[in-house]
Amino acid sequence: MTVDERSRTPARASAPAEQSFADPFQVRPAQPPLRPRRRPKLIAAGVLAVCLGGLAGAAIHLQSIDQTPVIMVTRAVARGEVIEAADLGTVGIGAAPGLATVPAAELESLIGQTARIDLAAGSVLPAGAVGADPLPEGFSRVGLRLPAGRLPTSPLPPGEPVSLVPVQPTSGENDDKLAGIGPVAATIAASPELAPDQSAWLVDVSVPTGDARLVTELAAADRIALVHEAG
């Protein structure tokens, strides 16, 4: 090809270069949202936990509202024994139809009074179980100091029937004043306790008022023995 032919041939237009970057104003189609995977067991467990928590809270709330403070027995007390501060306490209980209780506000007023029935430790104190000393009319209470061998070694709880028997003096001489004097029926008023010097036993008994003087004189002269009666 000659120089003239090359000059008459039109030059080829070069193809425009393609853009390698995306148009920032181009609208892209929205992507569908991902659906979370549901787990029925976990959902049921959560609902159950919420329900149980609500029930427990309701139960605690009802207990705090319905409970009433009453007196309870913290230490066993036998009938006829004097109530001490360590014998009673307080506790909150719910409604107890048919059970007559003692309000906790009366706790201090019961200290020093007498148990009218046997009181079991851990039980709620029933109304009327503690009160003034129930010494029957026509009876007197006498305190005895008896050496070992003048009373049984078996337990003698309050209310137990006993006999007070006159005995001859330890010198061996017969006392004519004891002639014709028989046993005196009595009832244990307070269980025997060892004297502070541990030389004798101290026990309170209830006797008919007419025999109280005789029993007192025999006790002062150390001429009495206590016999446990059946019954």
C-alpha positions as CSV (number, residue, x, y, z in Angstrom):
1,M,0.0,0.0,0.0
2,T,1.3,3.4,-1.0
3,V,1.5,6.4,1.0
4,D,-1.5,7.9,-0.8
5,E,-3.7,4.8,-0.2
6,R,-2.9,4.9,3.6
7,S,-3.9,8.5,3.7
8,R,-7.2,7.9,2.0
9,T,-8.2,5.0,4.3
10,P,-10.1,6.3,7.4
11,A,-8.8,5.5,10.7
12,R,-10.8,3.0,12.9
13,A,-12.4,4.5,15.9
14,S,-11.3,2.9,19.0
15,A,-14.0,1.3,21.2
16,P,-14.8,3.2,24.4
17,A,-13.4,1.6,27.5
18,E,-16.1,-0.1,29.7
19,Q,-16.6,1.4,33.2
20,S,-15.3,-1.0,35.8
21,F,-17.1,0.6,38.8
22,A,-20.7,0.4,39.7
23,D,-23.1,3.3,39.4
24,P,-23.6,4.7,42.9
25,F,-27.1,5.9,42.0
26,Q,-28.2,2.6,40.6
27,V,-31.1,1.1,42.7
28,R,-30.5,-2.5,43.8
29,P,-33.4,-4.9,44.4
30,A,-34.2,-5.4,48.1
31,Q,-33.1,-8.7,49.7
32,P,-35.8,-10.8,51.4
33,P,-35.4,-10.8,55.2
34,L,-34.1,-13.9,56.9
35,R,-36.7,-15.7,58.9
36,P,-35.5,-16.8,62.4
37,R,-35.7,-20.5,63.1
38,R,-38.4,-21.2,65.7
39,R,-37.8,-23.8,68.4
40,P,-41.1,-24.9,70.0
41,K,-39.5,-26.7,72.9
42,L,-37.6,-23.6,74.0
43,I,-40.7,-21.5,73.7
44,A,-42.7,-23.9,75.7
45,A,-40.0,-24.1,78.4
46,G,-39.9,-20.3,78.7
47,V,-43.7,-20.0,79.0
48,L,-43.7,-22.7,81.7
49,A,-40.9,-20.9,83.6
50,V,-42.8,-17.7,83.6
51,C,-45.9,-19.3,84.8
52,L,-44.1,-21.1,87.6
53,G,-42.4,-18.0,88.7
54,G,-45.7,-16.1,88.8
55,L,-47.3,-18.9,90.9
56,A,-44.4,-19.0,93.4
57,G,-44.6,-15.2,93.8
58,A,-48.3,-15.3,94.4
59,A,-48.0,-18.1,97.0
60,I,-45.3,-16.2,98.9
61,H,-47.4,-13.1,98.8
62,L,-50.5,-14.9,100.0
63,Q,-48.5,-16.5,102.8
64,S,-47.2,-13.2,104.0
65,I,-50.7,-11.7,104.0
66,D,-52.6,-14.6,105.6
67,Q,-50.1,-15.7,108.3
68,T,-50.9,-14.8,111.9
69,P,-48.3,-14.7,114.7
70,V,-49.2,-17.1,117.5
71,I,-47.4,-18.7,120.5
72,M,-45.7,-22.1,120.1
73,V,-44.1,-24.5,122.5
74,T,-40.3,-24.5,122.1
75,R,-39.6,-26.9,125.0
76,A,-41.7,-29.8,126.4
77,V,-43.5,-28.8,129.6
78,A,-45.4,-31.2,131.9
79,R,-48.7,-30.4,133.4
80,G,-48.4,-28.3,136.5
81,E,-44.9,-27.0,135.8
82,V,-44.2,-23.2,135.8
83,I,-43.7,-21.7,132.4
84,E,-40.3,-20.2,131.8
85,A,-39.2,-17.8,129.0
86,A,-37.4,-20.6,127.1
87,D,-40.5,-22.7,127.0
88,L,-42.5,-20.6,124.6
89,G,-41.8,-18.7,121.3
90,T,-43.8,-17.3,118.4
91,V,-44.5,-18.6,114.9
92,G,-46.6,-17.5,111.9
93,I,-49.4,-19.8,110.7
94,G,-52.1,-19.6,108.2
95,A,-55.8,-20.1,108.7
96,A,-56.6,-23.1,111.0
97,P,-60.3,-23.6,111.3
98,G,-61.2,-25.2,114.6
99,L,-57.9,-24.5,116.3
100,A,-58.0,-22.0,119.1
101,T,-54.5,-20.4,119.4
102,V,-53.0,-17.8,121.6
103,P,-51.8,-14.5,120.0
104,A,-48.1,-13.8,120.0
105,A,-48.8,-10.5,121.9
106,E,-49.6,-12.5,125.0
107,L,-46.3,-14.2,125.3
108,E,-44.8,-12.2,128.1
109,S,-48.0,-12.5,130.2
110,L,-47.7,-16.3,130.2
111,I,-44.3,-16.4,131.8
112,G,-44.5,-17.5,135.4
113,Q,-47.9,-19.2,135.0
114,T,-48.7,-22.9,135.1
115,A,-49.2,-25.5,132.4
116,R,-52.6,-26.9,132.7
117,I,-51.9,-29.8,130.3
118,D,-48.8,-31.5,128.9
119,L,-47.2,-29.3,126.2
120,A,-45.2,-31.0,123.5
121,A,-42.2,-29.2,122.0
122,G,-42.9,-27.8,118.5
123,S,-46.7,-27.7,118.9
124,V,-48.9,-24.6,118.7
125,L,-50.0,-23.5,122.2
126,P,-53.8,-24.0,122.4
127,A,-55.9,-21.5,124.2
128,G,-56.4,-22.1,127.9
129,A,-53.4,-24.5,128.1
130,V,-51.5,-22.1,130.4
131,G,-52.9,-20.1,133.2
132,A,-53.0,-19.5,136.9
133,D,-52.1,-22.4,139.2
134,P,-55.2,-24.6,139.1
135,L,-55.2,-25.5,142.8
136,P,-58.7,-27.0,143.5
137,E,-60.8,-25.4,146.1
138,G,-60.4,-27.2,149.5
139,F,-56.8,-28.2,148.7
140,S,-53.5,-26.7,149.9
141,R,-50.0,-27.0,148.5
142,V,-47.2,-28.2,150.7
143,G,-43.5,-28.3,149.9
144,L,-41.5,-31.4,151.0
145,R,-37.8,-32.0,151.4
146,L,-37.2,-35.7,151.2
147,P,-33.9,-37.6,151.4
148,A,-33.1,-40.4,149.0
149,G,-35.1,-43.5,149.8
150,R,-38.2,-41.5,150.8
151,L,-39.6,-41.2,147.3
152,P,-39.5,-43.3,144.1
153,T,-36.7,-42.9,141.6
154,S,-39.2,-43.1,138.7
155,P,-40.5,-39.9,137.2
156,L,-43.3,-38.2,139.0
157,P,-45.0,-35.7,136.7
158,P,-47.5,-33.2,138.0
159,G,-50.9,-34.6,138.5
160,E,-49.7,-38.0,139.6
161,P,-51.6,-39.4,142.7
162,V,-49.3,-40.3,145.6
163,S,-49.6,-41.1,149.3
164,L,-47.7,-39.4,152.1
165,V,-46.9,-42.0,154.7
166,P,-45.8,-41.2,158.3
167,V,-42.6,-42.9,159.4
168,Q,-40.9,-43.5,162.7
169,P,-37.8,-41.3,163.6
170,T,-34.4,-42.6,162.5
171,S,-33.4,-43.0,166.1
172,G,-35.5,-46.1,166.3
173,E,-37.8,-44.8,169.1
174,N,-41.5,-45.2,168.4
175,D,-43.5,-42.1,168.5
176,D,-47.0,-42.6,170.0
177,K,-48.2,-39.5,168.2
178,L,-48.1,-41.4,164.9
179,A,-50.4,-44.1,166.2
180,G,-53.6,-44.2,164.2
181,I,-52.3,-41.8,161.6
182,G,-52.7,-43.3,158.2
183,P,-51.4,-42.2,154.8
184,V,-52.5,-38.9,153.4
185,A,-53.7,-38.9,149.8
186,A,-51.9,-36.2,147.8
187,T,-51.2,-35.2,144.2
188,I,-47.9,-34.1,142.7
189,A,-48.0,-30.4,142.0
190,A,-44.4,-29.9,140.8
191,S,-42.0,-32.7,139.8
192,P,-39.2,-33.5,142.3
193,E,-36.0,-31.5,141.8
194,L,-32.6,-32.1,143.4
195,A,-31.8,-29.6,146.2
196,P,-28.9,-27.2,145.5
197,D,-26.8,-29.0,148.1
198,Q,-27.8,-32.3,146.4
199,S,-28.6,-33.9,149.8
200,A,-32.4,-34.2,149.2
201,W,-35.2,-33.9,146.8
202,L,-37.7,-31.0,146.7
203,V,-41.2,-31.7,145.7
204,D,-44.5,-29.8,145.9
205,V,-47.8,-31.8,146.6
206,S,-51.4,-30.8,146.9
207,V,-53.3,-32.2,149.9
208,P,-56.7,-31.6,151.4
209,T,-56.7,-28.5,153.4
210,G,-57.6,-30.5,156.5
211,D,-54.4,-32.5,156.3
212,A,-52.1,-29.7,155.4
213,R,-51.0,-29.0,159.0
214,L,-50.3,-32.7,159.7
215,V,-48.2,-33.0,156.6
216,T,-46.3,-29.9,157.4
217,E,-45.4,-31.1,160.9
218,L,-44.4,-34.5,159.6
219,A,-42.2,-32.9,156.9
220,A,-40.6,-30.6,159.5
221,A,-39.7,-33.5,161.7
222,D,-38.4,-35.5,158.7
223,R,-41.0,-38.2,159.3
224,I,-42.7,-38.6,156.0
225,A,-42.2,-40.7,152.9
226,L,-43.8,-40.4,149.5
227,V,-45.4,-43.5,147.8
228,H,-46.5,-43.5,144.2
229,E,-50.0,-44.7,143.8
230,A,-51.4,-46.4,140.7
231,G,-54.0,-44.5,138.8
